[in-house]
Amino acid sequence: MCGDGVLNDGEECDDGNGNPDDGCDNACRIGQNYVCALALREDILAIDGVDPTYYSVCTCPGVFSNILGCLMA
C-alpha cells in the first residue's frame, strides 16, 4: 500500500504519507530532482528469517522552492 511507510514491491519510494510535494508522491514515485534513500524501520520488531522493513527518506539536494519544487543547484 503506497503511503504506509513500508517500501513494498513496485514502489520507487514510500515515506509514510500521501503528501505529493515532499520527494515521494502519493503514487510512491520519486519526485523530479529528489534523491531518496532507504532507512531501516526501527519501530518494527526484527524477526529472524524475515527481511528487514525499510521506508524512504527523500531530500532535495539542490534548492527547494515552494512554487517550483526541487531545483538542481
PQR file with spaces between the fields and no chain letter, atoms N, CA, C, O and H, PARSE charges and radii, in Angstrom:
ATOM       1  N    MET     1       0.839   -1.179    0.000 -0.4000 1.5000
ATOM       2  CA   MET     1       0.000    0.000    0.000 -0.0000 2.0000
ATOM       3  C    MET     1       0.886    1.244    0.000  0.5500 1.7000
ATOM       4  O    MET     1       1.700    1.430    0.904 -0.5500 1.4000
ATOM       5  N    CYS     2       0.733    2.060   -0.970 -0.4000 1.5000
ATOM       6  CA   CYS     2       1.505    3.289   -1.060 -0.0000 2.0000
ATOM       7  C    CYS     2       1.131    4.216    0.096  0.5500 1.7000
ATOM       8  O    CYS     2      -0.047    4.426    0.384 -0.5500 1.4000
ATOM       9  H    CYS     2       0.071    1.909   -1.704  0.4000 1.0000
ATOM      10  N    GLY     3       2.144    4.760    0.744 -0.4000 1.5000
ATOM      11  CA   GLY     3       1.920    5.697    1.840 -0.0000 2.0000
ATOM      12  C    GLY     3       1.835    5.041    3.204  0.5500 1.7000
ATOM      13  O    GLY     3       1.539    5.711    4.193 -0.5500 1.4000
ATOM      14  H    GLY     3       3.101    4.589    0.510  0.4000 1.0000
ATOM      15  N    ASP     4       2.093    3.722    3.275 -0.4000 1.5000
ATOM      16  CA   ASP     4       2.009    3.036    4.563 -0.0000 2.0000
ATOM      17  C    ASP     4       3.323    3.067    5.345  0.5500 1.7000
ATOM      18  O    ASP     4       3.395    2.554    6.461 -0.5500 1.4000
ATOM      19  H    ASP     4       2.334    3.178    2.471  0.4000 1.0000
ATOM      20  N    GLY     5       4.363    3.670    4.757 -0.4000 1.5000
ATOM      21  CA   GLY     5       5.640    3.766    5.459 -0.0000 2.0000
ATOM      22  C    GLY     5       6.487    2.522    5.359  0.5500 1.7000
ATOM      23  O    GLY     5       7.464    2.370    6.092 -0.5500 1.4000
ATOM      24  H    GLY     5       4.304    4.087    3.850  0.4000 1.0000
ATOM      25  N    VAL     6       6.119    1.620    4.447 -0.4000 1.5000
ATOM      26  CA   VAL     6       6.893    0.403    4.197 -0.0000 2.0000
ATOM      27  C    VAL     6       7.137    0.323    2.698  0.5500 1.7000
ATOM      28  O    VAL     6       6.195    0.362    1.907 -0.5500 1.4000
ATOM      29  H    VAL     6       5.326    1.744    3.851  0.4000 1.0000
ATOM      30  N    LEU     7       8.404    0.211    2.307 -0.4000 1.5000
ATOM      31  CA   LEU     7       8.739    0.121    0.890 -0.0000 2.0000
ATOM      32  C    LEU     7       8.369   -1.264    0.385  0.5500 1.7000
ATOM      33  O    LEU     7       9.009   -2.254    0.739 -0.5500 1.4000
ATOM      34  H    LEU     7       9.170    0.179    2.950  0.4000 1.0000
ATOM      35  N    ASN     8       7.334   -1.330   -0.442 -0.4000 1.5000
ATOM      36  CA   ASN     8       6.818   -2.590   -0.983 -0.0000 2.0000
ATOM      37  C    ASN     8       7.253   -2.760   -2.431  0.5500 1.7000
ATOM      38  O    ASN     8       7.674   -1.798   -3.073 -0.5500 1.4000
ATOM      39  H    ASN     8       6.813   -0.526   -0.730  0.4000 1.0000
ATOM      40  N    ASP     9       7.152   -3.980   -2.945 -0.4000 1.5000
ATOM      41  CA   ASP     9       7.473   -4.244   -4.346 -0.0000 2.0000
ATOM      42  C    ASP     9       6.673   -3.322   -5.250  0.5500 1.7000
ATOM      43  O    ASP     9       5.479   -3.112   -5.034 -0.5500 1.4000
ATOM      44  H    ASP     9       6.810   -4.762   -2.424  0.4000 1.0000
ATOM      45  N    GLY    10       7.330   -2.773   -6.260 -0.4000 1.5000
ATOM      46  CA   GLY    10       6.668   -1.902   -7.224 -0.0000 2.0000
ATOM      47  C    GLY    10       6.688   -0.428   -6.852  0.5500 1.7000
ATOM      48  O    GLY    10       6.333    0.414   -7.676 -0.5500 1.4000
ATOM      49  H    GLY    10       8.299   -2.943   -6.436  0.4000 1.0000
ATOM      50  N    GLU    11       7.095   -0.094   -5.626 -0.4000 1.5000
ATOM      51  CA   GLU    11       7.164    1.301   -5.203 -0.0000 2.0000
ATOM      52  C    GLU    11       8.591    1.827   -5.378  0.5500 1.7000
ATOM      53  O    GLU    11       9.554    1.157   -5.004 -0.5500 1.4000
ATOM      54  H    GLU    11       7.384   -0.778   -4.957  0.4000 1.0000
ATOM      55  N    GLU    12       8.722    3.018   -5.943 -0.4000 1.5000
ATOM      56  CA   GLU    12      10.029    3.661   -6.023 -0.0000 2.0000
ATOM      57  C    GLU    12      10.442    4.186   -4.650  0.5500 1.7000
ATOM      58  O    GLU    12      11.624    4.200   -4.307 -0.5500 1.4000
ATOM      59  H    GLU    12       7.940    3.562   -6.247  0.4000 1.0000
ATOM      60  N    CYS    13       9.449    4.618   -3.870 -0.4000 1.5000
ATOM      61  CA   CYS    13       9.682    5.187   -2.550 -0.0000 2.0000
ATOM      62  C    CYS    13       8.403    5.050   -1.734  0.5500 1.7000
ATOM      63  O    CYS    13       7.324    4.852   -2.292 -0.5500 1.4000
ATOM      64  H    CYS    13       8.489    4.606   -4.149  0.4000 1.0000
ATOM      65  N    ASP    14       8.523    5.154   -0.428 -0.4000 1.5000
ATOM      66  CA   ASP    14       7.352    5.192    0.457 -0.0000 2.0000
ATOM      67  C    ASP    14       7.800    5.836    1.761  0.5500 1.7000
ATOM      68  O    ASP    14       8.536    5.238    2.546 -0.5500 1.4000
ATOM      69  H    ASP    14       9.400    5.314    0.025  0.4000 1.0000
ATOM      70  N    ASP    15       7.343    7.072    1.979 -0.4000 1.5000
ATOM      71  CA   ASP    15       7.777    7.822    3.160 -0.0000 2.0000
ATOM      72  C    ASP    15       6.710    7.878    4.244  0.5500 1.7000
ATOM      73  O    ASP    15       6.870    8.589    5.236 -0.5500 1.4000
ATOM      74  H    ASP    15       6.745    7.559    1.341  0.4000 1.0000
ATOM      75  N    GLY    16       5.639    7.144    4.065 -0.4000 1.5000
ATOM      76  CA   GLY    16       4.632    7.039    5.109 -0.0000 2.0000
ATOM      77  C    GLY    16       3.544    8.081    5.085  0.5500 1.7000
ATOM      78  O    GLY    16       2.810    8.231    6.062 -0.5500 1.4000
ATOM      79  H    GLY    16       5.509    6.567    3.259  0.4000 1.0000
ATOM      80  N    ASN    17       3.423    8.809    3.986 -0.4000 1.5000
ATOM      81  CA   ASN    17       2.340    9.788    3.902 -0.0000 2.0000
ATOM      82  C    ASN    17       1.912    9.951    2.445  0.5500 1.7000
ATOM      83  O    ASN    17       2.523    9.375    1.545 -0.5500 1.4000
ATOM      84  H    ASN    17       4.019    8.687    3.192  0.4000 1.0000
ATOM      85  N    GLY    18       0.884   10.721    2.225 -0.4000 1.5000
ATOM      86  CA   GLY    18       0.376   10.961    0.881 -0.0000 2.0000
ATOM      87  C    GLY    18       0.687   12.350    0.363  0.5500 1.7000
ATOM      88  O    GLY    18       0.097   12.796   -0.621 -0.5500 1.4000
ATOM      89  H    GLY    18       0.389   11.189    2.957  0.4000 1.0000
ATOM      90  N    ASN    19       1.610   13.038    1.017 -0.4000 1.5000
ATOM      91  CA   ASN    19       1.976   14.386    0.599 -0.0000 2.0000
ATOM      92  C    ASN    19       2.731   14.317   -0.731  0.5500 1.7000
ATOM      93  O    ASN    19       3.798   13.707   -0.789 -0.5500 1.4000
ATOM      94  H    ASN    19       2.089   12.676    1.817  0.4000 1.0000
ATOM      95  N    PRO    20       2.214   14.920   -1.788 -0.5600 1.5000
ATOM      96  CA   PRO    20       2.861   14.819   -3.092  0.2800 2.0000
ATOM      97  C    PRO    20       4.076   15.730   -3.272  0.5500 1.7000
ATOM      98  O    PRO    20       4.785   15.606   -4.270 -0.5500 1.4000
ATOM      99  N    ASP    21       4.328   16.621   -2.351 -0.4000 1.5000
ATOM     100  CA   ASP    21       5.382   17.623   -2.548 -0.0000 2.0000
ATOM     101  C    ASP    21       6.590   17.438   -1.640  0.5500 1.7000
ATOM     102  O    ASP    21       7.309   18.401   -1.373 -0.5500 1.4000
ATOM     103  H    ASP    21       3.752   16.722   -1.540  0.4000 1.0000
ATOM     104  N    ASP    22       6.827   16.218   -1.161 -0.4000 1.5000
ATOM     105  CA   ASP    22       7.949   16.011   -0.237 -0.0000 2.0000
ATOM     106  C    ASP    22       9.014   15.068   -0.772  0.5500 1.7000
ATOM     107  O    ASP    22       9.839   14.565   -0.008 -0.5500 1.4000
ATOM     108  H    ASP    22       6.243   15.436   -1.378  0.4000 1.0000
ATOM     109  N    GLY    23       9.003   14.825   -2.071 -0.4000 1.5000
ATOM     110  CA   GLY    23      10.018   13.981   -2.691 -0.0000 2.0000
ATOM     111  C    GLY    23       9.509   12.603   -3.061  0.5500 1.7000
ATOM     112  O    GLY    23      10.037   11.971   -3.976 -0.5500 1.4000
ATOM     113  H    GLY    23       8.333   15.233   -2.691  0.4000 1.0000
ATOM     114  N    CYS    24       8.498   12.136   -2.367 -0.4000 1.5000
ATOM     115  CA   CYS    24       7.866   10.844   -2.667 -0.0000 2.0000
ATOM     116  C    CYS    24       6.373   11.123   -2.799  0.5500 1.7000
ATOM     117  O    CYS    24       5.696   11.388   -1.807 -0.5500 1.4000
ATOM     118  H    CYS    24       8.070   12.650   -1.624  0.4000 1.0000
ATOM     119  N    ASP    25       5.863   11.061   -4.031 -0.4000 1.5000
ATOM     120  CA   ASP    25       4.481   11.487   -4.247 -0.0000 2.0000
ATOM     121  C    ASP    25       3.460   10.453   -3.768  0.5500 1.7000
ATOM     122  O    ASP    25       3.834    9.396   -3.260 -0.5500 1.4000
ATOM     123  H    ASP    25       6.413   10.845   -4.837  0.4000 1.0000
ATOM     124  N    ASN    26       2.186   10.757   -3.929 -0.4000 1.5000
ATOM     125  CA   ASN    26       1.127    9.891   -3.413 -0.0000 2.0000
ATOM     126  C    ASN    26       0.903    8.640   -4.264  0.5500 1.7000
ATOM     127  O    ASN    26      -0.002    7.854   -3.983 -0.5500 1.4000
ATOM     128  H    ASN    26       1.882   11.616   -4.342  0.4000 1.0000
ATOM     129  N    ALA    27       1.726    8.452   -5.306 -0.4000 1.5000
ATOM     130  CA   ALA    27       1.723    7.213   -6.081 -0.0000 2.0000
ATOM     131  C    ALA    27       3.030    6.439   -5.843  0.5500 1.7000
ATOM     132  O    ALA    27       3.338    5.483   -6.555 -0.5500 1.4000
ATOM     133  H    ALA    27       2.461    9.091   -5.533  0.4000 1.0000
ATOM     134  N    CYS    28       3.788    6.873   -4.829 -0.4000 1.5000
ATOM     135  CA   CYS    28       5.062    6.243   -4.444 -0.0000 2.0000
ATOM     136  C    CYS    28       6.096    6.287   -5.564  0.5500 1.7000
ATOM     137  O    CYS    28       6.809    5.317   -5.821 -0.5500 1.4000
ATOM     138  H    CYS    28       3.538    7.650   -4.251  0.4000 1.0000
ATOM     139  N    ARG    29       6.154    7.450   -6.225 -0.4000 1.5000
ATOM     140  CA   ARG    29       7.191    7.721   -7.222 -0.0000 2.0000
ATOM     141  C    ARG    29       8.067    8.845   -6.703  0.5500 1.7000
ATOM     142  O    ARG    29       7.590    9.753   -6.021 -0.5500 1.4000
ATOM     143  H    ARG    29       5.575    8.238   -6.017  0.4000 1.0000
ATOM     144  N    ILE    30       9.355    8.781   -7.028 -0.4000 1.5000
ATOM     145  CA   ILE    30      10.303    9.806   -6.592 -0.0000 2.0000
ATOM     146  C    ILE    30      10.080   11.064   -7.418  0.5500 1.7000
ATOM     147  O    ILE    30      10.023   11.016   -8.647 -0.5500 1.4000
ATOM     148  H    ILE    30       9.742    8.044   -7.581  0.4000 1.0000
ATOM     149  N    GLY    31       9.955   12.195   -6.718 -0.4000 1.5000
ATOM     150  CA   GLY    31       9.733   13.473   -7.385 -0.0000 2.0000
ATOM     151  C    GLY    31      10.947   13.934   -8.175  0.5500 1.7000
ATOM     152  O    GLY    31      12.076   13.531   -7.896 -0.5500 1.4000
ATOM     153  H    GLY    31      10.002   12.234   -5.720  0.4000 1.0000
ATOM     154  N    GLN    32      10.701   14.779   -9.159 -0.4000 1.5000
ATOM     155  CA   GLN    32      11.759   15.283  -10.026 -0.0000 2.0000
ATOM     156  C    GLN    32      12.857   15.954   -9.218  0.5500 1.7000
ATOM     157  O    GLN    32      12.583   16.828   -8.395 -0.5500 1.4000
ATOM     158  H    GLN    32       9.783   15.106   -9.386  0.4000 1.0000
ATOM     159  N    ASN    33      14.091   15.550   -9.451 -0.4000 1.5000
ATOM     160  CA   ASN    33      15.315   16.082   -8.839 -0.0000 2.0000
ATOM     161  C    ASN    33      15.524   15.655   -7.390  0.5500 1.7000
ATOM     162  O    ASN    33      16.539   16.022   -6.798 -0.5500 1.4000
ATOM     163  H    ASN    33      14.313   14.840  -10.120  0.4000 1.0000
ATOM     164  N    TYR    34      14.620   14.905   -6.803 -0.4000 1.5000
ATOM     165  CA   TYR    34      14.792   14.434   -5.429 -0.0000 2.0000
ATOM     166  C    TYR    34      15.673   13.186   -5.400  0.5500 1.7000
ATOM     167  O    TYR    34      15.794   12.468   -6.392 -0.5500 1.4000
ATOM     168  H    TYR    34      13.796   14.606   -7.284  0.4000 1.0000
ATOM     169  N    VAL    35      16.275   12.952   -4.260 -0.4000 1.5000
ATOM     170  CA   VAL    35      17.057   11.753   -4.018 -0.0000 2.0000
ATOM     171  C    VAL    35      16.445   11.075   -2.796  0.5500 1.7000
ATOM     172  O    VAL    35      16.250   11.712   -1.761 -0.5500 1.4000
ATOM     173  H    VAL    35      16.177   13.535   -3.454  0.4000 1.0000
ATOM     174  N    CYS    36      16.144    9.793   -2.916 -0.4000 1.5000
ATOM     175  CA   CYS    36      15.562    9.043   -1.803 -0.0000 2.0000
ATOM     176  C    CYS    36      16.507    7.921   -1.391  0.5500 1.7000
ATOM     177  O    CYS    36      17.099    7.245   -2.232 -0.5500 1.4000
ATOM     178  H    CYS    36      16.302    9.275   -3.757  0.4000 1.0000
ATOM     179  N    ALA    37      16.635    7.740   -0.094 -0.4000 1.5000
ATOM     180  CA   ALA    37      17.476    6.676    0.465 -0.0000 2.0000
ATOM     181  C    ALA    37      16.608    5.791    1.351  0.5500 1.7000
ATOM     182  O    ALA    37      15.563    6.213    1.847 -0.5500 1.4000
ATOM     183  H    ALA    37      16.154    8.289    0.589  0.4000 1.0000
ATOM     184  N    LEU    38      17.061    4.567    1.534 -0.4000 1.5000
ATOM     185  CA   LEU    38      16.355    3.642    2.409 -0.0000 2.0000
ATOM     186  C    LEU    38      16.776    3.867    3.852  0.5500 1.7000
ATOM     187  O    LEU    38      17.948    4.104    4.144 -0.5500 1.4000
ATOM     188  H    LEU    38      17.910    4.224    1.131  0.4000 1.0000
ATOM     189  N    ALA    39      15.816    3.790    4.734 -0.4000 1.5000
ATOM     190  CA   ALA    39      16.082    3.870    6.173 -0.0000 2.0000
ATOM     191  C    ALA    39      15.380    2.685    6.825  0.5500 1.7000
ATOM     192  O    ALA    39      14.247    2.353    6.477 -0.5500 1.4000
ATOM     193  H    ALA    39      14.864    3.598    4.497  0.4000 1.0000
ATOM     194  N    LEU    40      16.051    2.065    7.755 -0.4000 1.5000
ATOM     195  CA   LEU    40      15.507    0.906    8.447 -0.0000 2.0000
ATOM     196  C    LEU    40      14.392    1.326    9.388  0.5500 1.7000
ATOM     197  O    LEU    40      14.554    2.269   10.163 -0.5500 1.4000
ATOM     198  H    LEU    40      16.971    2.335    8.038  0.4000 1.0000
ATOM     199  N    ARG    41      13.266    0.636    9.326 -0.4000 1.5000
ATOM     200  CA   ARG    41      12.162    0.892   10.257 -0.0000 2.0000
ATOM     201  C    ARG    41      12.548    0.311   11.605  0.5500 1.7000
ATOM     202  O    ARG    41      12.554   -0.909   11.771 -0.5500 1.4000
ATOM     203  H    ARG    41      13.134   -0.129    8.696  0.4000 1.0000
ATOM     204  N    GLU    42      12.865    1.150   12.558 -0.4000 1.5000
ATOM     205  CA   GLU    42      13.276    0.692   13.877 -0.0000 2.0000
ATOM     206  C    GLU    42      12.087    0.452   14.799  0.5500 1.7000
ATOM     207  O    GLU    42      12.244   -0.108   15.884 -0.5500 1.4000
ATOM     208  H    GLU    42      12.859    2.141   12.423  0.4000 1.0000
ATOM     209  N    ASP    43      10.900    0.875   14.373 -0.4000 1.5000
ATOM     210  CA   ASP    43       9.711    0.678   15.198 -0.0000 2.0000
ATOM     211  C    ASP    43       9.014   -0.652   14.911  0.5500 1.7000
ATOM     212  O    ASP    43       7.984   -0.959   15.513 -0.5500 1.4000
ATOM     213  H    ASP    43      10.773    1.330   13.492  0.4000 1.0000
ATOM     214  N    ILE    44       9.580   -1.447   13.986 -0.4000 1.5000
ATOM     215  CA   ILE    44       9.026   -2.760   13.677 -0.0000 2.0000
ATOM     216  C    ILE    44      10.015   -3.815   14.167  0.5500 1.7000
ATOM     217  O    ILE    44      11.190   -3.784   13.800 -0.5500 1.4000
ATOM     218  H    ILE    44      10.417   -1.198   13.498  0.4000 1.0000
ATOM     219  N    LEU    45       9.551   -4.730   14.980 -0.4000 1.5000
ATOM     220  CA   LEU    45      10.378   -5.757   15.574 -0.0000 2.0000
ATOM     221  C    LEU    45      11.000   -6.649   14.506  0.5500 1.7000
ATOM     222  O    LEU    45      10.304   -7.186   13.645 -0.5500 1.4000
ATOM     223  H    LEU    45       8.597   -4.755   15.278  0.4000 1.0000
ATOM     224  N    ALA    46      12.333   -6.799   14.577 -0.4000 1.5000
ATOM     225  CA   ALA    46      13.038   -7.684   13.651 -0.0000 2.0000
ATOM     226  C    ALA    46      12.781   -9.134   14.039  0.5500 1.7000
ATOM     227  O    ALA    46      12.797   -9.488   15.218 -0.5500 1.4000
ATOM     228  H    ALA    46      12.898   -6.363   15.277  0.4000 1.0000
ATOM     229  N    ILE    47      12.545   -9.962   13.035 -0.4000 1.5000
ATOM     230  CA   ILE    47      12.291  -11.380   13.260 -0.0000 2.0000
ATOM     231  C    ILE    47      13.301  -12.165   12.431  0.5500 1.7000
ATOM     232  O    ILE    47      13.480  -11.890   11.244 -0.5500 1.4000
ATOM     233  H    ILE    47      12.532   -9.675   12.077  0.4000 1.0000
ATOM     234  N    ASP    48      13.960  -13.140   13.052 -0.4000 1.5000
ATOM     235  CA   ASP    48      14.926  -13.972   12.330 -0.0000 2.0000
ATOM     236  C    ASP    48      14.278  -14.616   11.115  0.5500 1.7000
ATOM     237  O    ASP    48      13.178  -15.161   11.203 -0.5500 1.4000
ATOM     238  H    ASP    48      13.815  -13.363   14.016  0.4000 1.0000
ATOM     239  N    GLY    49      14.965  -14.548    9.984 -0.4000 1.5000
ATOM     240  CA   GLY    49      14.472  -15.163    8.755 -0.0000 2.0000
ATOM     241  C    GLY    49      13.536  -14.290    7.946  0.5500 1.7000
ATOM     242  O    GLY    49      13.119  -14.687    6.858 -0.5500 1.4000
ATOM     243  H    GLY    49      15.858  -14.105    9.912  0.4000 1.0000
ATOM     244  N    VAL    50      13.190  -13.097    8.452 -0.4000 1.5000
ATOM     245  CA   VAL    50      12.306  -12.179    7.728 -0.0000 2.0000
ATOM     246  C    VAL    50      13.113  -10.946    7.343  0.5500 1.7000
ATOM     247  O    VAL    50      13.828  -10.375    8.167 -0.5500 1.4000
ATOM     248  H    VAL    50      13.528  -12.775    9.336  0.4000 1.0000
ATOM     249  N    ASP    51      12.990  -10.543    6.085 -0.4000 1.5000
ATOM     250  CA   ASP    51      13.736   -9.375    5.621 -0.0000 2.0000
ATOM     251  C    ASP    51      13.395   -8.148    6.457  0.5500 1.7000
ATOM     252  O    ASP    51      12.246   -7.975    6.862 -0.5500 1.4000
ATOM     253  H    ASP    51      12.409  -11.007    5.416  0.4000 1.0000
ATOM     254  N    PRO    52      14.388   -7.293    6.720 -0.5600 1.5000
ATOM     255  CA   PRO    52      14.105   -6.052    7.455  0.2800 2.0000
ATOM     256  C    PRO    52      13.126   -5.168    6.676  0.5500 1.7000
ATOM     257  O    PRO    52      12.980   -5.316    5.463 -0.5500 1.4000
ATOM     258  N    THR    53      12.473   -4.272    7.362 -0.4000 1.5000
ATOM     259  CA   THR    53      11.492   -3.380    6.760 -0.0000 2.0000
ATOM     260  C    THR    53      12.101   -1.988    6.610  0.5500 1.7000
ATOM     261  O    THR    53      12.687   -1.451    7.550 -0.5500 1.4000
ATOM     262  H    THR    53      12.592   -4.151    8.347  0.4000 1.0000
ATOM     263  N    TYR    54      11.957   -1.414    5.421 -0.4000 1.5000
ATOM     264  CA   TYR    54      12.533   -0.105    5.123 -0.0000 2.0000
ATOM     265  C    TYR    54      11.447    0.883    4.713  0.5500 1.7000
ATOM     266  O    TYR    54      10.371    0.497    4.255 -0.5500 1.4000
ATOM     267  H    TYR    54      11.482   -1.851    4.657  0.4000 1.0000
ATOM     268  N    TYR    55      11.755    2.159    4.886 -0.4000 1.5000
ATOM     269  CA   TYR    55      10.929    3.239    4.345 -0.0000 2.0000
ATOM     270  C    TYR    55      11.865    4.208    3.640  0.5500 1.7000
ATOM     271  O    TYR    55      13.082    4.029    3.685 -0.5500 1.4000
ATOM     272  H    TYR    55      12.629    2.472    5.258  0.4000 1.0000
ATOM     273  N    SER    56      11.329    5.212    3.001 -0.4000 1.5000
ATOM     274  CA   SER    56      12.130    6.150    2.214 -0.0000 2.0000
ATOM     275  C    SER    56      12.293    7.484    2.933  0.5500 1.7000
ATOM     276  O    SER    56      11.362    8.007    3.546 -0.5500 1.4000
ATOM     277  H    SER    56      10.340    5.357    2.965  0.4000 1.0000
ATOM     278  N    VAL    57      13.507    8.013    2.837 -0.4000 1.5000
ATOM     279  CA   VAL    57      13.795    9.359    3.306 -0.0000 2.0000
ATOM     280  C    VAL    57      14.256   10.127    2.066  0.5500 1.7000
ATOM     281  O    VAL    57      15.306    9.828    1.498 -0.5500 1.4000
ATOM     282  H    VAL    57      14.263    7.589    2.340  0.4000 1.0000
ATOM     283  N    CYS    58      13.464   11.115    1.655 -0.4000 1.5000
ATOM     284  CA   CYS    58      13.749   11.849    0.422 -0.0000 2.0000
ATOM     285  C    CYS    58      14.217   13.262    0.738  0.5500 1.7000
ATOM     286  O    CYS    58      13.687   13.924    1.630 -0.5500 1.4000
ATOM     287  H    CYS    58      12.611   11.358    2.117  0.4000 1.0000
ATOM     288  N    THR    59      15.215   13.708   -0.004 -0.4000 1.5000
ATOM     289  CA   THR    59      15.754   15.053    0.182 -0.0000 2.0000
ATOM     290  C    THR    59      15.937   15.727   -1.171  0.5500 1.7000
ATOM     291  O    THR    59      16.049   15.077   -2.210 -0.5500 1.4000
ATOM     292  H    THR    59      15.646   13.171   -0.728  0.4000 1.0000
ATOM     293  N    CYS    60      15.960   17.027   -1.117 -0.4000 1.5000
ATOM     294  CA   CYS    60      16.230   17.835   -2.304 -0.0000 2.0000
ATOM     295  C    CYS    60      17.701   18.256   -2.228  0.5500 1.7000
ATOM     296  O    CYS    60      18.056   19.095   -1.401 -0.5500 1.4000
ATOM     297  H    CYS    60      15.869   17.555   -0.273  0.4000 1.0000
ATOM     298  N    PRO    61      18.557   17.688   -3.076 -0.5600 1.5000
ATOM     299  CA   PRO    61      19.981   18.014   -2.996  0.2800 2.0000
ATOM     300  C    PRO    61      20.331   19.393   -3.554  0.5500 1.7000
ATOM     301  O    PRO    61      21.454   19.866   -3.381 -0.5500 1.4000
ATOM     302  N    GLY    62      19.399   20.020   -4.203 -0.4000 1.5000
ATOM     303  CA   GLY    62      19.632   21.343   -4.778 -0.0000 2.0000
ATOM     304  C    GLY    62      18.971   22.423   -3.943  0.5500 1.7000
ATOM     305  O    GLY    62      19.210   22.527   -2.740 -0.5500 1.4000
ATOM     306  H    GLY    62      18.486   19.636   -4.344  0.4000 1.0000
ATOM     307  N    VAL    63      18.147   23.218   -4.583 -0.4000 1.5000
ATOM     308  CA   VAL    63      17.444   24.320   -3.935 -0.0000 2.0000
ATOM     309  C    VAL    63      15.952   24.017   -3.971  0.5500 1.7000
ATOM     310  O    VAL    63      15.422   23.646   -5.019 -0.5500 1.4000
ATOM     311  H    VAL    63      17.953   23.134   -5.561  0.4000 1.0000
ATOM     312  N    PHE    64      15.266   24.171   -2.833 -0.4000 1.5000
ATOM     313  CA   PHE    64      13.836   23.927   -2.791 -0.0000 2.0000
ATOM     314  C    PHE    64      13.087   25.235   -2.899  0.5500 1.7000
ATOM     315  O    PHE    64      13.385   26.195   -2.187 -0.5500 1.4000
ATOM     316  H    PHE    64      15.697   24.472   -1.982  0.4000 1.0000
ATOM     317  N    SER    65      12.108   25.272   -3.796 -0.4000 1.5000
ATOM     318  CA   SER    65      11.238   26.432   -3.988 -0.0000 2.0000
ATOM     319  C    SER    65       9.811   26.005   -3.680  0.5500 1.7000
ATOM     320  O    SER    65       9.351   24.980   -4.182 -0.5500 1.4000
ATOM     321  H    SER    65      11.865   24.492   -4.374  0.4000 1.0000
ATOM     322  N    ASN    66       9.106   26.778   -2.861 -0.4000 1.5000
ATOM     323  CA   ASN    66       7.699   26.458   -2.552 -0.0000 2.0000
ATOM     324  C    ASN    66       6.830   26.473   -3.801  0.5500 1.7000
ATOM     325  O    ASN    66       5.779   25.833   -3.833 -0.5500 1.4000
ATOM     326  H    ASN    66       9.481   27.611   -2.453  0.4000 1.0000
ATOM     327  N    ILE    67       7.254   27.188   -4.817 -0.4000 1.5000
ATOM     328  CA   ILE    67       6.460   27.308   -6.042 -0.0000 2.0000
ATOM     329  C    ILE    67       6.904   26.278   -7.086  0.5500 1.7000
ATOM     330  O    ILE    67       6.066   25.638   -7.720 -0.5500 1.4000
ATOM     331  H    ILE    67       8.108   27.707   -4.792  0.4000 1.0000
ATOM     332  N    LEU    68       8.225   26.117   -7.265 -0.4000 1.5000
ATOM     333  CA   LEU    68       8.754   25.255   -8.331 -0.0000 2.0000
ATOM     334  C    LEU    68       9.176   23.880   -7.871  0.5500 1.7000
ATOM     335  O    LEU    68       9.425   23.011   -8.707 -0.5500 1.4000
ATOM     336  H    LEU    68       8.906   26.637   -6.750  0.4000 1.0000
ATOM     337  N    GLY    69       9.265   23.652   -6.583 -0.4000 1.5000
ATOM     338  CA   GLY    69       9.700   22.354   -6.067 -0.0000 2.0000
ATOM     339  C    GLY    69      11.203   22.264   -5.954  0.5500 1.7000
ATOM     340  O    GLY    69      11.875   23.264   -5.699 -0.5500 1.4000
ATOM     341  H    GLY    69       9.063   24.358   -5.905  0.4000 1.0000
ATOM     342  N    CYS    70      11.738   21.058   -6.145 -0.4000 1.5000
ATOM     343  CA   CYS    70      13.171   20.795   -6.009 -0.0000 2.0000
ATOM     344  C    CYS    70      13.892   21.164   -7.311  0.5500 1.7000
ATOM     345  O    CYS    70      13.603   20.614   -8.374 -0.5500 1.4000
ATOM     346  H    CYS    70      11.192   20.247   -6.352  0.4000 1.0000
ATOM     347  N    LEU    71      14.819   22.089   -7.205 -0.4000 1.5000
ATOM     348  CA   LEU    71      15.590   22.540   -8.360 -0.0000 2.0000
ATOM     349  C    LEU    71      17.034   22.100   -8.208  0.5500 1.7000
ATOM     350  O    LEU    71      17.568   22.078   -7.099 -0.5500 1.4000
ATOM     351  H    LEU    71      15.053   22.536   -6.342  0.4000 1.0000
ATOM     352  N    MET    72      17.660   21.754   -9.304 -0.4000 1.5000
ATOM     353  CA   MET    72      19.075   21.389   -9.264 -0.0000 2.0000
ATOM     354  C    MET    72      19.908   22.624   -8.954  0.5500 1.7000
ATOM     355  O    MET    72      19.599   23.725   -9.410 -0.5500 1.4000
ATOM     356  H    MET    72      17.227   21.772  -10.205  0.4000 1.0000
ATOM     357  N    ALA    73      20.950   22.434   -8.185 -0.4000 1.5000
ATOM     358  CA   ALA    73      21.822   23.569   -7.808 -0.0000 2.0000
ATOM     359  C    ALA    73      22.718   23.955   -8.959  0.5500 1.7000
ATOM     360  O    ALA    73      23.517   24.883   -8.834 -0.5500 1.4000
ATOM     361  H    ALA    73      21.200   21.540   -7.814  0.4000 1.0000
